[in-house]
Amino acid sequence: MTKFFILQNILTYLTVSIEKESTMKKFGLAVVVFCLLLPVVTFAAGSGEKENAIKIGFIGPLTGDAANYGKLMTQAVKIAVEERNAKGGIGGVKVVFLPEDSEGKPEKANAAIEKLASVDKIYGLIGGVFSGESLAIAPRCEAEKILMISPSATHKDLTNKGDYIFRDVPSDALQATVFAKYVREVMGLSRVAILYIKNDYSQGLSMDFKSQFEADGGTIVGMETGLQGDKDFKTQLTKIKALNPEALFIPNYVAEIAQILEQAKQLGLNTKMLSADGFSNPEILELAGDLANGVIFSGPEKEDPAQANAKTAAFEKKYEEKWGEKPDSFSLNAYDGANLIMDAIQAAYDKASDADKKALNLDRSLMQKYVAGIKGYMGVSGEITFAPNGDVIKNQGILTAENRQYKQIGVYRIESGKLVKVK
């Protein structure tokens, strides 16, 4: 039953009652009617008013095996939004954050962007988290002119999906090139096996690594695959053990990495373990325990706490005090991405007419131009400059796990096709 149907029934009942009474009683009943209907009418009228808020969204796993990725990132975005609203929002308008759970699945991500675009009318999106879901939703974001900044989707083709698609995490193409050259040139390895999961992230990284490693004179002695959510990798690992590789490259997410490390130990596969930025989520240190120690992986540059910018230190302290845990590198990207989106919305708001400001009818193309022009922005994740295609330009870190903590081995970049150590 709707509010207006209820209101109609009340009016009908009271009108009949008044008609049956004397003049004095009619007056008294009229006063009663007015008092009864005032809150009802006010509520009914208020329910139809447009919410005066600027909305930004998030799409990523908040449940399932990969939920920790989404949890850490949304916690970072919540801090960014709270800080913005504490300073008056955007032109005095409150920013509302709408996180949607994809479980890391492209089909659920598509349903999420349908809601955020059609119902919520968001201006910006932090996400998707994984490459597969990001590739799925990017065309819709482009069509709706929703500013999309992924903090963690690394597939090299993502930013080719449109002008509104950005990421502040380095692409697989860069990460794989740096890491393949590091493994071949610095570690001096020539025979590597690969065990990847059949999704856009893992498969894309594996193929790019293979291409670069072989171009530099290395040999990929074997490639085995599995499915996301698999718990048993013993068949693949048995085949890899027989090939006697110098190292095994496992560019996967934490749930699968933990299983692979455990089962490799059970099978006596004692080769060097290599991974990628999926390993940078601290949950792996809990899932794999001491088995995580010694894994060499590529990921975002990790600043030395003694040299980190004050902005990073303040954010990490605030994050840990608020949530009781430390942020991962993707959380730093998510915080920066949220702030860049809100800055872009503010830039469009500032140039809007008074009528458009009141209606929150803001020029989305101005938001895109603002982010596309970002150069030398100092965020909590480090310095951010966007290339013309929407990729971030950043150095790559080479890291390991030691005593269940991350330790950076070095920082590298590619210059004129060559691996160059930055620090």
SEFI-572599 format. One line per 4 residues: their letters; for each residue x, y negated, z of N, C-alpha, C. Coordinates in pm, whole numbers, m for minus. Atoms other than C-alpha are relative to their C-alpha. Layout:
<recs>
A	X Y Z X Y Z X Y Z  ...
</recs>
This chain:
<recs>
MTKF	85 120 0 0 0 0 88 m125 0  m83 119 9 146 m340 m99 m41 m103 104  29 107 m97 167 m647 125 m120 m82 m46  108 83 52 m73 m831 m106 m135 71 9
FILQ	124 m75 m16 m331 m552 m93 m48 m7 144  36 13 m142 m319 m560 286 m57 m138 28  45 137 m19 m356 m939 279 m142 m19 m53  133 12 61 m660 m911 49 m106 64 90
NILT	95 m70 m88 m830 m661 284 m29 m82 125  18 83 m119 m771 m888 585 m91 m119 m31  81 115 39 m920 m1187 403 m146 39 m17  139 m46 24 m1227 m990 296 m70 27 131
YLTV	61 m35 m128 m1291 m858 646 m33 m125 81  20 120 m82 m1250 m1196 815 m105 m92 m61  100 84 66 m1461 m1379 555 m141 50 32  131 m58 m32 m1753 m1140 614 m35 m28 145
SIEK	24 23 m143 m1714 m1177 990 m40 m143 28  31 141 m21 m1721 m1557 974 m141 m32 m47  132 28 57 m2034 m1560 755 m112 43 95  104 m53 m88 m2221 m1367 1022 m15 m81 129
ESTM	0 70 m128 m2145 m1610 1305 m58 m141 m12  53 136 m6 m2280 m1949 1416 110 m97 m40  m95 103 44 m2117 m2280 1319 118 m11 94  m110 15 m96 m1913 m2312 1642 92 122 m4
KKFG	m80 m121 3 m1805 m1953 1625 80 9 m131  m72 m1 127 m1714 m1998 1256 129 m81 11  m120 85 m15 m1478 m2279 1351 109 75 79  m97 m73 m82 m1314 m2065 1618 63 114 m78
LAVV	m52 m111 80 m1282 m1772 1383 96 m50 m108  m87 57 104 m1130 m1996 1117 140 m26 55  m130 24 m64 m856 m2096 1361 75 131 18  m61 m132 m19 m794 m1730 1439 55 53 m133
VFCL	m41 m46 134 m778 m1649 1066 130 m68 m41  m120 75 38 m522 m1925 1009 123 53 75  m113 m48 m79 m302 m1801 1292 44 141 m41  m32 m135 42 m324 m1442 1174 67 5 m135
LLPV	m48 m6 138 m254 m1516 809 131 m74 m20  m121 79 22 31 m1766 850 126 86 m9  m122 m81 13 304 m1510 926 m5 97 m117  14 m94 112 161 m1270 665 33 m68 m131
VTFA	m24 75 123 163 m1533 391 147 m39 m12  m142 38 1 508 m1652 492 87 117 m38  m77 m120 30 642 m1296 480 m15 40 m145  26 m38 139 477 m1224 147 70 m93 m96
AGSG	m65 97 88 609 m1543 m7 150 16 4  m144 m13 m15 956 m1493 134 54 123 m69  m48 m124 59 978 m1139 m1 24 m14 m148  m17 17 143 961 m1269 m356 111 m95 m36
EKEN	m106 96 28 1239 m1522 m320 127 73 m42  m127 m55 48 1567 m1453 m502 105 m16 109  m105 7 m101 1849 m1366 m265 110 m92 m49  m102 97 37 2097 m1649 m269 137 54 42
AIKI	m128 m62 m31 2418 m1444 m279 74 34 m129  m85 m41 112 2708 m1371 m512 49 141 31  m26 m141 m27 2759 m997 m546 120 52 m79  m107 m74 65 3069 m796 m619 m11 145 43
GFIG	19 m142 m28 3082 m417 m634 129 79 8  m111 m95 m6 3306 m117 m587 m53 135 m44  36 m136 39 3296 227 m748 120 91 25  m107 m97 m29 3499 519 m616 m51 106 96
PLTG	44 m108 m89 3487 832 m402 m7 m46 146  19 30 m141 3345 772 m55 m39 126 77  24 m132 m58 3256 1137 6 77 102 m84  m71 m103 74 3421 1463 m98 148 6 34
DAAN	m142 m23 m29 3785 1577 m106 85 m126 m14  m81 120 27 3909 1240 m234 m53 m124 70  67 114 m63 3701 1021 m3 95 m97 66  m92 89 m72 4003 883 181 52 m112 m90
YGKL	m42 105 93 4112 694 m132 m100 m116 4  103 102 3 3780 509 m149 m19 m70 132  18 60 m133 3755 457 225 105 m107 27  m107 96 m28 4092 285 254 m15 m126 m86
MTQA	15 116 90 4020 61 m46 m119 m87 39  117 82 m36 3670 m47 60 24 m75 130  m33 71 m124 3803 m134 405 80 m127 m30  m79 117 38 4049 m369 237 m87 m107 m62
VKIA	89 96 65 3779 m531 23 m91 m67 102  86 58 m105 3557 m580 328 72 m113 73  m77 106 m65 3835 m782 490 4 m123 m90  m8 113 94 3873 m998 178 m131 m77 m5
VEER	131 64 7 3498 m1066 163 m32 m72 131  24 65 m130 3474 m1140 536 80 m129 12  m84 121 m5 3761 m1387 507 m58 m110 m87  57 101 92 3599 m1560 209 m126 m61 59
NAKG	124 51 m58 3262 m1590 382 26 m85 123  m35 81 m118 3428 m1724 698 43 m140 m41  m42 130 51 3559 m2008 481 m110 m69 m81  113 63 70 3215 m2086 337 m43 69 m126
GIGG	41 m73 120 3186 m1825 65 48 m69 m126  m29 67 127 3178 m1964 m288 m100 m114 m16  89 115 6 3037 m2315 m292 m109 5 104  100 m12 m106 2858 m2239 33 m91 121 m16
VKVV	82 m119 25 2705 m1922 m114 73 123 52  m57 m120 m59 2763 m1594 68 38 101 m107  m41 m111 88 2955 m1315 m107 m46 130 64  48 m129 m49 2794 m972 m71 77 111 m71
FLPE	m78 m112 54 3000 m655 m119 m87 125 m6  86 m116 22 2821 m350 m265 84 120 m45  m77 m119 38 3027 m27 m255 m92 115 m43  77 m114 50 2895 273 m453 89 124 m3
DSEG	m73 m127 m7 3002 635 m406 m12 76 m132  m1 m77 125 3107 815 m726 42 145 24  m62 m130 m30 3260 1118 m553 116 30 m95  m108 m19 96 3530 1064 m815 m45 60 m131
KPEK	54 m65 118 3298 1195 m1089 m52 m104 m100  43 97 101 3244 1005 m1417 m151 m16 m12  146 10 15 2873 1090 m1435 m63 m78 114  53 76 m113 2810 950 m1087 47 m145 m5
ANAA	m48 137 19 3023 647 m1167 m88 m73 m101  91 61 98 2800 583 m1470 m132 m41 64  124 35 m70 2491 593 m1248 22 m121 91  m31 111 m89 2662 354 m1006 10 m132 m75
IEKL	m14 126 74 2752 96 m1271 m134 m42 m59  134 34 48 2397 116 m1407 m75 m79 107  66 69 m110 2265 13 m1065 63 m138 23  m68 126 m30 2528 m254 m1004 m20 m104 m109
ASVD	16 94 111 2485 m407 m1350 m145 m43 m19  140 31 33 2109 m383 m1400 m81 m53 119  79 36 m118 1971 m415 m1046 68 m110 81  m69 93 m89 2236 m597 m846 60 m121 m71
KIYG	m53 112 80 2371 m818 m1129 133 m50 55  m129 40 m55 2726 m816 m994 80 m80 m102  m91 77 85 2985 m1058 m1129 135 70 m16  m131 m63 5 3290 m846 m1049 m3 138 63
LIGG	m8 m137 m49 3390 m486 m978 143 32 37  m128 m56 m39 3681 m348 m780 m13 150 m22  13 m141 38 3733 m4 m931 m1 13 m150  10 m119 m80 3693 252 m1050 134 40 62
VFSG	m118 m49 m69 3934 439 m832 81 94 m89  m70 m97 84 4018 730 m1063 m10 m38 m147  m5 35 143 4107 709 m1431 m124 48 m74  115 m54 72 3823 933 m1549 m125 m84 17
ESLA	118 81 m24 3548 731 m1384 18 m141 m54  m27 135 51 3715 404 m1484 m18 m7 m151  19 m5 145 3728 504 m1850 m148 10 m36  143 m17 26 3360 599 m1826 m78 m130 16
IAPR	79 120 m29 3236 270 m1679 51 m126 m68  m58 121 61 3468 26 m1857 m83 m56 m116  81 56 110 3252 m2 m2174 m124 m77 49  117 69 m54 2948 m100 m1963 41 m132 62
CEAE	m49 126 m58 3150 m359 m1772 30 m101 m110  m32 89 111 3273 m502 m2100 m127 m55 m64  126 43 64 2921 m513 m2250 m75 m101 86  72 88 m92 2779 m685 m1939 85 m118 47
KILM	m95 105 m40 3085 m914 m1899 19 m2 152  m31 m15 m143 3152 m781 m1551 151 9 13  m144 1 m20 3504 m863 m1442 41 123 80  m39 m127 m63 3662 m526 m1361 151 1 24
ISPS	m141 m14 m35 3992 m490 m1176 17 130 78  m22 m127 m69 4098 m136 m1089 128 m8 82  m119 1 m84 4339 m100 m797 83 127 m13  m66 m131 m4 4438 257 m885 m11 84 m127
ATHK	17 m79 122 4327 380 m1230 115 m29 m96  m127 23 70 4647 430 m1428 3 50 m144  m2 m53 138 4546 596 m1758 34 m111 m98  m54 105 87 4727 408 m2031 m104 m64 m93
DLTN	100 53 93 4412 361 m2245 m104 m90 67  109 68 m70 4198 194 m1976 m19 m144 m45  15 143 30 4270 m171 m2051 m26 m27 m148  37 15 141 4213 m108 m2422 m151 m4 m19
KGDY	146 m6 8 3841 m85 m2341 m65 m137 m9  62 131 15 3789 m461 m2347 74 m111 72  m65 118 m55 3885 m812 m2246 m30 m21 148  38 18 m140 3710 m790 m1907 59 109 90
IFRD	m55 m114 m73 3906 m480 m1801 146 m26 37  m134 25 m51 4213 m534 m1581 35 108 104  m44 m83 m114 4418 m338 m1328 123 m64 61  m118 53 m67 4669 m445 m1066 87 113 55
VPSD	m90 m113 m23 4836 m103 m1054 67 30 m134  m66 m28 128 5099 m13 m1316 m62 119 m72  60 m105 81 4979 208 m1601 84 128 1  m71 m127 11 5068 573 m1649 118 m9 m96
ALQA	m106 11 101 5272 480 m1955 128 m53 62  m117 57 m67 5504 265 m1743 51 94 108  m39 m87 m111 5505 496 m1441 70 126 m52  m57 m123 54 5574 808 m1649 136 m24 m65
TVFA	m127 33 65 5849 638 m1848 111 m20 103  m99 25 m105 6029 512 m1537 38 130 70  m28 m120 m80 5995 843 m1352 72 106 m83  m68 m99 85 6094 1065 m1644 147 m36 m18
KYVR	m139 44 15 6406 856 m1698 77 16 132  m65 m17 m130 6482 862 m1325 36 147 23  m25 m143 m21 6449 1242 m1307 113 50 m90  m101 m46 96 6663 1290 m1617 136 m67 24
EVMG	m126 74 m5 6926 1018 m1570 59 m10 140  m50 21 m136 6953 960 m1195 11 132 77  m4 m128 m68 6861 1300 m1056 81 103 m79  m80 m89 84 7035 1469 m1349 m65 134 m29
LSRV	70 m125 26 6768 1737 m1398 m28 16 m149  23 m25 143 6721 1902 m1738 m112 100 m25  103 m103 19 6465 2182 m1680 m110 m19 104  112 33 m91 6128 2082 m1530 m126 71 m48
AILY	132 m56 28 5792 2261 m1512 m106 m99 48  109 91 m35 5455 2083 m1482 m124 81 35  130 m57 m36 5135 2184 m1304 m96 m116 21  90 115 m5 4857 1934 m1373 m146 45 7
IKND	144 m23 m9 4483 1909 m1318 m66 m59 m125  66 45 123 4247 1870 m1614 m92 m119 28  74 126 m6 4142 1511 m1557 86 m106 m67  m70 102 77 4240 1186 m1724 128 m46 66
YSQG	m118 48 m72 4485 1081 m1455 114 100 m10  m106 m100 m9 4682 1402 m1409 52 42 m137  m41 m43 133 4684 1512 m1770 73 m112 m75  m64 112 67 4771 1164 m1900 143 m20 47
LSMD	m133 16 m56 5068 1130 m1665 93 113 m45  m81 m115 38 5189 1480 m1748 49 m10 m144  m37 8 141 5185 1425 m2123 99 m114 m26  m93 112 17 5358 1086 m2098 137 33 58
FKSQ	m126 m43 m61 5623 1231 m1864 71 97 m93  m57 m101 90 5679 1525 m2098 63 m65 m123  m48 67 120 5717 1300 m2400 131 m74 25  m121 77 m30 5974 1073 m2234 115 90 43
FEAD	m104 m89 m51 6163 1352 m2059 67 75 m115  m56 m72 116 6206 1545 m2383 74 m95 m93  m68 98 84 6300 1228 m2573 139 m32 55  m129 27 m63 6584 1184 m2323 86 124 14
GGTI	m82 m119 4 6712 1536 m2381 m34 107 100  42 m101 m96 6530 1726 m2105 m92 103 m63  88 m106 49 6324 2042 m2143 m112 26 100  113 m42 m83 5976 2110 m2008 m15 150 m22
VGME	m7 m145 18 6008 2484 m1948 m138 67 3  134 m56 m4 5636 2539 m1884 m101 m101 50  109 87 m45 5303 2362 m1837 m119 86 38  117 m73 m50 5023 2510 m1625 m105 m100 43
TGLQ	111 90 m33 4682 2363 m1550 m96 63 101  107 m42 m90 4398 2381 m1301 m113 m100 m9  115 90 m1 4065 2214 m1231 m6 m74 133  15 75 m124 3994 1943 m977 m95 73 92
GDKD	79 m75 m96 3862 2111 m666 45 144 16  m53 m136 m14 4051 2437 m724 74 14 132  m69 m28 m126 4186 2599 m410 114 101 m17  m99 m106 21 4400 2877 m560 83 m29 m125
FKTQ	m92 27 111 4705 2798 m775 111 106 m8  m105 m100 m8 4901 3118 m711 33 60 m136  m27 m56 134 4862 3250 m1066 92 m92 m78  m83 98 72 5005 2931 m1216 140 m9 61
LTKI	m128 14 m68 5280 2909 m955 89 124 m20  m75 m123 27 5383 3273 m1012 66 m7 m137  m57 17 135 5432 3198 m1382 114 m100 1  m103 105 m6 5631 2885 m1301 125 53 70
KALN	m114 m55 m72 5853 3072 m1054 87 86 m91  m74 m87 92 5949 3319 m1326 85 m80 m99  m74 84 94 6074 3029 m1542 123 m63 64  m115 52 m74 6322 2922 m1271 31 m146 m34
PEAL	m26 142 30 6282 2543 m1321 82 m66 110  m74 77 m100 6502 2289 m1145 m96 m82 87  99 78 m75 6189 2100 m1037 m139 28 m56  140 m12 42 5809 2115 m1052 m67 m135 17
FIPN	69 129 m1 5614 1800 m1141 m149 24 20  142 m18 m34 5267 1786 m978 m66 m137 17  60 135 m9 5104 1448 m1061 m151 7 24  141 m27 m29 4775 1525 m887 m49 m84 117
YVAE	53 66 m118 4550 1405 m604 31 85 124  m52 m60 m123 4614 1492 m239 m54 139 30  57 m131 m33 4374 1787 m202 71 111 m76  m66 m102 81 4533 1979 m491 150 8 33
IAQI	m143 0 m32 4889 1871 m402 27 82 125  m19 m72 m126 4853 2008 m48 m11 151 m21  16 m143 29 4728 2342 m180 121 54 m75  m114 m44 81 5011 2365 m434 125 14 85
LEQA	m118 m6 m85 5281 2287 m177 m6 121 94  16 m112 m93 5144 2547 67 20 133 m73  m7 m127 73 5107 2821 m195 137 22 m65  m136 m13 53 5447 2748 m350 93 56 108
KQLG	m81 m51 m111 5603 2808 m9 m29 148 24  37 m140 m22 5408 3133 32 61 92 m104  m55 m81 110 5539 3255 m305 152 m7 m8  m145 11 2 5897 3157 m230 53 m85 m113
LNTK	m44 92 105 5912 2889 m498 69 m118 67  m77 98 m77 6189 2676 m352 61 m110 m85  m52 104 88 6238 2429 m634 m32 m140 53  28 140 m37 6245 2048 m600 m141 m36 m46
MLSA	136 40 32 5893 1901 m593 m4 m149 m37  15 137 50 5808 1586 m792 m149 m33 m10  141 40 14 5484 1385 m794 m8 m144 m48  25 135 49 5330 1049 m881 m75 m80 106
DGFS	58 91 m100 5134 767 m715 m119 57 75  106 m66 m77 4851 1001 m612 52 49 134  m64 m47 m122 5099 1119 m348 14 m112 103  m21 114 m90 5110 768 m196 m112 m18 102
NPEI	105 6 m102 4785 822 m4 47 74 124  m57 m61 m121 4894 891 357 m73 125 48  70 m122 m39 4636 1169 389 83 124 m34  m83 m115 37 4887 1398 216 96 37 113
LELA	m92 m26 m111 5115 1362 518 m68 82 109  76 m80 m95 4838 1514 731 m35 136 m59  42 m125 64 4717 1775 482 116 96 m21  m114 m86 32 5061 1905 383 99 11 115
GDLA	m92 m6 m113 5247 1828 706 145 m8 m45  m142 3 31 5618 1904 687 29 39 m145  m22 m38 139 5575 2045 336 7 m123 m91  m8 123 79 5539 1686 214 141 m59 2
NGVI	m136 53 m11 5893 1610 329 86 43 m118  m90 m32 110 6140 1590 43 m60 m14 m138  62 21 131 5886 1540 m235 44 m137 m53  m39 126 64 6015 1273 m477 m115 m44 m90
FSGP	114 45 81 5744 1059 m635 16 m146 m42  3 139 49 5686 740 m831 m126 m67 52  116 73 m49 5451 469 m714 28 m148 4  m22 145 m11 5406 98 m650 120 m31 88
EKED	m115 44 m79 5711 m81 m517 m42 m26 144  30 18 m143 5712 m69 m136 101 m98 56  m90 102 m51 5853 m383 16 57 38 136  m63 m19 m129 6100 m358 301 m69 m91 101
PAQA	70 84 m98 5913 m477 614 80 m123 42  m84 113 m41 6210 m700 697 2 m109 m106  m3 96 109 6181 m867 357 m139 m29 m57  135 16 53 5807 m842 296 m50 m142 21
NAKT	53 135 m15 5623 m1166 238 m97 m6 118  82 18 m121 5433 m1307 534 m145 39 m24  139 m33 35 5104 m1255 352 m25 150 16  13 m145 m10 5162 m879 333 m1 44 146
AAFE	m11 m38 m141 5265 m849 697 m126 m36 77  121 43 m70 4963 m1046 818 m119 88 m36  111 m84 42 4723 m838 610 10 139 62  m17 m135 m55 4868 m504 722 m31 4 149
KKYE	30 8 m143 4848 m613 1085 m150 m11 24  144 18 m15 4488 m728 1046 m76 127 m35  64 m124 44 4392 m410 862 7 106 109  m18 m104 m101 4536 m181 1127 m77 m33 128
EKWG	75 39 m120 4380 m381 1412 m150 23 m20  144 m10 26 4038 m373 1247 m45 145 m20  44 m134 39 4030 m14 1116 72 113 74  m69 m103 m76 4275 169 1340 88 92 m83
EKPD	m89 m77 87 4486 296 1050 69 m95 m96  m75 85 90 4740 162 804 m58 7 m141  46 m3 139 4646 64 448 102 71 m88  m93 m54 98 4795 251 153 24 m105 m108
SFSL	m35 98 103 4937 81 m156 m122 m39 m84  119 31 78 4604 105 m339 m92 m98 74  79 93 m80 4436 m79 m51 51 m143 m17  m57 132 25 4676 m368 m100 m46 m52 m136
NAYD	48 38 133 4581 m370 m469 m148 m39 3  144 26 m8 4210 m359 m380 m26 m137 63  13 131 m66 4244 m658 m146 33 m112 m98  m38 103 98 4427 m858 m413 m102 m10 m112
GANL	99 1 107 4179 m754 m681 m128 m71 40  121 66 m49 3884 m867 m468 20 m151 7  m26 144 m11 4046 m1203 m402 11 m66 m138  m9 55 135 4126 m1255 m771 m138 m14 m63
IMDA	136 7 52 3766 m1178 m863 m75 m117 63  70 110 m67 3632 m1421 m602 58 m135 m40  m61 124 49 3881 m1686 m713 m55 m34 m139  51 21 136 3759 m1638 m1071 m145 m48 3
IQAA	139 44 m14 3395 m1672 m964 m5 m145 48  m7 137 m50 3486 m1987 m772 35 m97 m112  m40 86 113 3654 m2130 m1084 m119 m26 m93  118 17 85 3337 m2069 m1286 m107 m84 71
YDKA	97 77 m79 3120 m2210 m1006 34 m148 m3  m44 140 m3 3326 m2530 m993 m33 m73 m130  25 62 130 3263 m2594 m1364 m147 6 m41  142 m12 33 2890 m2515 m1355 m74 m130 32
SDAD	85 116 m30 2618 m2782 m1362 m69 23 134  70 m14 m129 2422 m2850 m1044 m115 100 m11  112 m93 20 2124 m2662 m1189 49 144 m5  m54 m135 12 2338 m2359 m1277 59 48 133
KKAL	m50 m38 m133 2503 m2365 m935 m115 47 88  115 m37 m83 2163 m2354 m769 m57 134 m41  55 m126 52 2049 m2069 m993 104 111 m3  m113 m94 10 2389 m1897 m969 13 55 m142
NLDR	m16 m35 141 2397 m1894 m1347 142 m43 m42  m140 34 17 2775 m1884 m1384 56 61 m129  m58 m40 128 2981 m1855 m1702 103 112 23  m87 m114 m20 3136 m1508 m1702 129 m9 m83
SLMQ	m120 12 85 3376 m1594 m1985 109 m83 69  m97 79 m75 3540 m1852 m1758 71 85 106  m61 m91 m97 3598 m1580 m1500 108 85 m67  m96 m83 74 3770 m1362 m1760 126 m79 m33
KYVA	m115 83 36 3993 m1647 m1875 87 m30 122  m76 28 m122 4092 m1723 m1517 93 116 33  m82 m116 m36 4213 m1368 m1446 105 28 m108  m95 m25 108 4374 m1327 m1788 120 m94 8
GIKG	m108 98 m9 4582 m1636 m1713 84 10 126  m75 m14 m125 4716 m1512 m1378 147 32 m29  m144 m21 13 5095 m1541 m1367 67 m40 132  m75 30 m121 5314 m1520 m1059 m87 m14 124
YMGV	87 4 m119 5022 m1476 m815 63 86 109  m61 m74 m110 5169 m1373 m480 m108 58 89  101 m69 m80 4934 m1119 m327 65 85 106  m55 m87 m104 4972 m873 m44 70 121 m62
SGEI	m65 m111 69 5076 m610 m301 126 m43 m73  m116 53 70 5352 m833 m433 m42 m100 m107  29 98 104 5373 m1064 m731 m80 64 m113  89 m52 104 5101 m1021 m994 2 m94 m121
TFAP	12 67 130 5121 m1124 m1359 m68 98 m95  69 m89 94 4883 m984 m1618 54 m18 m140  m38 1 141 5002 m890 m1965 m124 m31 m83  116 33 84 4778 m991 m2259 m105 110 m9
NGDV	97 m110 10 4615 m645 m2260 m72 29 131  67 m21 m128 4509 m668 m1893 77 87 97  m86 m77 m91 4788 m450 m1748 81 m92 88  m84 78 m90 4978 m576 m1448 147 28 m32
IKNQ	m143 m16 19 5350 m631 m1482 65 9 138  m61 m23 m131 5522 m480 m1178 117 98 m13  m105 m100 m8 5834 m288 m1086 m58 131 52  42 m131 m50 5809 83 m1004 92 45 112
GILT	m78 m55 m110 5919 237 m678 23 149 m19  m27 m144 m11 6083 578 m641 9 29 148  14 m22 m144 5994 720 m302 9 148 35  6 m136 m51 6007 1029 m87 m71 m1 134
AENR	56 m13 m135 5848 1159 233 108 59 89  m104 m43 m93 6076 1199 531 m56 m11 141  57 m2 m135 5964 1302 880 m144 m51 1  143 36 16 5604 1257 761 m21 m151 m12
QYKQ	12 142 30 5669 897 662 57 m24 m139  m50 34 131 5728 732 328 130 m78 10  m127 72 6 6075 612 241 31 m32 m146  m31 41 137 6162 414 m71 148 25 m30
IGVY	m137 m32 41 6470 539 m256 58 m113 m84  m47 107 86 6492 261 m512 m115 m62 m76  99 70 80 6305 18 m735 58 m18 m140  m49 0 138 6329 34 m1114 m99 m69 m93
RIES	84 50 108 6196 m123 m1430 64 38 m133  m50 m30 133 6235 m73 m1804 33 m132 m70  m41 117 78 6431 m333 m2001 61 47 m131  m47 m40 133 6478 m289 m2376 12 151 m12
GKLV	3 m145 10 6390 78 m2340 93 73 95  m95 m62 m92 6648 140 m2065 m46 m16 143  33 2 m143 6605 224 m1698 98 m92 72  m83 97 m72 6731 m63 m1482 m39 2 147
KVK	27 2 m145 6764 m48 m1104 m9 m145 47  23 135 m52 6621 m358 m938 61 m13 140  m57 m3 m135 6716 m266 m582 m8 141 57
</recs>
